């Protein structure tokens, strides 16, 4: 019996040690941006640390809120999430009120800007957010950041679900097809551009982008420091000839306070040491700025390993073996 107990203890210790060198990144749906971005990060990490006992894999999830819940439950140890829901999780507000503040949540880096985006069927004559009233709208699946952010905007306008003729809850993977099939009049994204899912919709059927602007949106941005006014640039999608005003936030990478600093530093070293390659792995990453990545909107405290890494960042950037691409104006 004593031998069995000792063996169990050893196995548990070995498992814990192995888990300290294993990265599992919660991402999003297959057609979204989080999933391929996480795949790119893991690919670089695994290449850099091959033979060292480290590993990185990606888990497909329902999105930001699902990721934060899985992170808190210990199902994953890293996640890509919207900056607004990172803030709500850390502070225990909005959809995280019941669970209370998640004070063990830690920030690592900000990846790229995401825009609150609405795409409508052209024949629906929806030009601005206010035109959605009385229409058939997909607000996104439960657990997704797009769904939760849509509800924030609805609340700002004083709307409820009953202000739409029909509410659907398709995931980001399925809503573009539903739009082109005529099941709904408009779909909602919170996404880095260009997006493959949006590109698919704009190529399959006649669509237009919907303005999300005006005094109510401006007040929303002033109220929450993780939001900012932005514009979806012209020319990214079929028949999109003008920029589209809206608001946005940051896609961020988070972890927990008990994640070993060595693992944090190993991941950040792979990201920053391969910026050139990472920029080419997905269009949303094209304009990654290594300095902004370390200081953009990240509501939760930095992990101690990230703080240590960033203290020497200027010197590290000067000596990285992979030359950084010059910042484009």
SVG drawing of the C-alpha trace seen along z (x, -y; Angstrom):
<svg xmlns="http://www.w3.org/2000/svg" viewBox="-41 -63 62 65">
<polyline fill="none" stroke="black" stroke-width="0.4" points="0.0,0.0 2.8,-2.4 4.5,-1.7 1.2,-2.4 0.7,-5.7 4.2,-6.7 3.8,-5.8 0.5,-7.9 2.3,-10.9 5.1,-10.6 2.7,-10.3 0.8,-13.4 4.0,-15.3 5.1,-14.2 1.8,-15.3 1.9,-18.7 5.5,-19.2 4.4,-18.2 1.5,-20.6 3.8,-23.5 5.4,-23.1 2.2,-22.6 0.2,-25.5 -3.5,-25.1 -4.8,-28.2 -8.6,-28.8 -9.5,-30.5 -12.8,-30.7 -14.7,-29.2 -13.0,-27.7 -13.9,-30.5 -13.1,-33.3 -9.8,-35.1 -8.9,-33.8 -8.5,-30.2 -6.0,-30.7 -4.1,-33.3 -3.8,-30.8 -2.7,-28.1 0.0,-30.5 1.2,-31.2 1.4,-27.5 3.2,-26.7 6.0,-29.2 6.2,-28.1 6.4,-24.4 9.1,-25.1 11.2,-27.2 10.9,-24.7 11.0,-21.4 12.8,-18.8 12.7,-20.8 9.6,-19.2 7.3,-22.1 4.1,-21.8 1.3,-24.1 -2.1,-23.2 -5.2,-25.1 -8.8,-24.5 -11.7,-25.7 -14.3,-27.4 -17.4,-29.6 -15.3,-32.8 -14.2,-35.3 -16.6,-34.6 -16.4,-30.8 -12.6,-31.2 -12.6,-33.1 -14.9,-30.6 -12.7,-27.7 -9.6,-29.5 -11.2,-30.0 -12.2,-26.3 -8.7,-25.2 -9.6,-23.6 -7.1,-25.8 -4.2,-27.9 -4.1,-30.6 -6.8,-32.4 -7.5,-35.0 -10.2,-37.4 -11.7,-40.8 -10.4,-43.5 -13.9,-44.5 -14.7,-41.0 -11.2,-40.7 -12.1,-43.7 -15.6,-42.3 -14.1,-39.0 -11.4,-40.5 -13.8,-42.9 -16.8,-40.5 -19.2,-42.6 -21.8,-42.2 -22.1,-38.4 -19.5,-37.6 -21.3,-39.1 -22.5,-35.8 -19.0,-34.3 -17.5,-37.4 -14.2,-39.1 -11.5,-36.8 -8.5,-38.3 -6.2,-35.6 -6.6,-36.7 -3.4,-38.1 -2.6,-39.9 0.1,-38.9 -0.2,-41.0 -2.5,-42.8 -2.6,-41.4 -4.6,-43.6 -7.6,-45.9 -11.1,-44.4 -14.1,-46.4 -17.7,-46.0 -19.0,-45.1 -22.5,-44.7 -23.1,-43.3 -26.6,-43.5 -28.2,-42.2 -28.3,-45.1 -32.0,-44.6 -32.8,-45.1 -32.0,-48.9 -30.1,-48.9 -27.5,-51.7 -27.1,-52.5 -27.4,-50.7 -30.7,-52.4 -32.2,-50.7 -31.9,-47.3 -35.0,-47.9 -37.8,-45.6 -35.5,-43.5 -34.2,-39.9 -30.8,-39.9 -28.3,-37.3 -26.8,-38.5 -24.4,-35.5 -24.1,-32.4 -24.1,-32.4 -20.6,-32.6 -19.2,-34.6 -17.8,-38.1 -19.8,-39.3 -23.1,-38.4 -22.1,-40.0 -20.9,-43.2 -24.0,-43.4 -26.0,-43.3 -23.9,-46.2 -24.8,-48.3 -28.4,-47.3 -28.5,-48.4 -26.8,-51.7 -29.6,-52.4 -32.3,-51.3 -33.2,-48.3 -34.2,-44.7 -34.6,-41.5 -38.2,-42.6 -37.0,-45.5 -36.2,-43.0 -38.7,-41.1 -36.6,-37.9 -33.5,-37.1 -31.2,-34.3 -28.2,-32.9 -26.0,-31.4 -22.3,-31.1 -19.8,-33.1 -19.2,-30.0 -22.8,-29.8 -24.2,-33.3 -22.7,-34.4 -24.5,-31.5 -27.8,-32.3 -27.5,-35.9 -27.0,-34.9 -29.8,-32.3 -32.2,-35.1 -32.9,-33.7 -31.8,-37.0 -31.3,-40.6 -28.1,-41.4 -25.2,-39.7 -22.9,-40.9 -19.1,-40.5 -16.4,-41.7 -13.4,-40.9 -10.0,-41.9 -10.2,-42.8 -10.0,-41.4 -12.1,-38.5 -12.6,-35.3 -16.2,-34.9 -17.1,-38.4 -15.3,-38.0 -17.3,-34.8 -20.6,-36.7 -19.7,-39.6 -18.7,-37.4 -21.7,-35.1 -24.5,-37.7 -25.1,-41.5 -24.3,-43.0 -23.4,-46.3 -21.6,-47.4 -23.7,-49.2 -22.5,-52.4 -22.3,-52.3 -21.8,-55.9 -23.5,-59.0 -23.9,-60.4 -24.9,-57.2 -21.8,-55.3 -19.5,-58.3 -20.9,-58.2 -20.3,-54.5 -16.7,-55.0 -16.2,-57.8 -17.7,-55.6 -15.5,-52.6 -11.7,-53.0 -11.4,-49.7 -13.4,-51.0 -12.2,-53.4 -13.8,-55.0 -12.4,-53.4 -13.2,-52.7 -13.3,-49.6 -11.0,-50.6 -12.4,-50.8 -11.5,-48.2 -11.1,-45.2 -14.2,-43.4 -16.2,-43.0 -18.1,-46.2 -16.9,-48.0 -15.8,-51.3 -16.0,-53.5 -14.7,-53.3 -17.3,-52.4 -17.4,-54.3 -17.8,-52.1 -16.1,-51.4 -13.5,-48.8 -11.4,-47.2 -8.3,-45.0 -7.8,-41.2 -5.7,-40.2 -3.9,-37.1 -4.5,-36.2 -3.5,-33.6 -3.7,-33.0 -1.5,-34.1 -0.2,-30.6 1.1,-30.0 4.9,-29.6 6.9,-32.7 9.3,-30.5 6.3,-29.4 5.1,-32.9 8.6,-34.1 9.0,-31.2 5.7,-32.1 6.5,-35.8 10.0,-35.1 8.5,-33.0 5.9,-35.7 8.4,-38.6 11.2,-36.7 9.1,-35.8 7.2,-39.0 8.0,-39.0 6.7,-35.5 3.6,-36.1 2.7,-39.1 2.5,-37.0 0.4,-34.2 -2.9,-36.0 -4.0,-39.4 -5.3,-40.6 -1.7,-40.3 -0.2,-42.3 0.4,-45.5 1.5,-44.0 3.5,-46.7 5.9,-45.1 5.8,-48.1 2.0,-48.6 1.5,-44.9 3.0,-45.4 1.0,-48.4 -2.3,-48.4 -5.6,-48.1 -5.1,-45.2 -7.4,-45.7 -6.1,-42.8 -2.6,-43.1 0.3,-41.9 1.6,-38.5 4.9,-38.8 6.7,-36.8 5.3,-39.3 6.4,-42.2 9.9,-40.8 10.0,-40.2 8.8,-43.7 11.3,-45.4 14.1,-44.4 12.0,-44.7 13.8,-47.6 17.1,-45.8 15.6,-42.5 14.0,-44.0 17.4,-45.3 19.0,-41.9 16.2,-39.6 17.6,-37.1 14.6,-37.7 14.7,-41.2 11.5,-43.2 9.7,-44.5 9.7,-48.4 6.4,-49.8 4.3,-51.0 2.8,-54.4"/>
</svg>
